[in-house]
Amino acid sequence: MSFHINSITISYTREFGTVIFTFINAKIKINQRVKNEVEQEQRQHMLPFK
């Protein structure tokens, strides 16, 4: 189960508008999934890996 709990509201930040979720009783390892999605986006947009 996930909940949208907040978002980045400081307009000067690079992450402005980013949604913050909290997960309860997650069935997957969310860190690995997010990492995979970031890497996929980087490949699609030819962004440098860090």
Secondary structure, DSSP 8 states (H G I E B T S, - for coil): -EEEEEE---TTSTTTT-EEEEESS-SS-HHHHHHHHHHHHHHHTT----
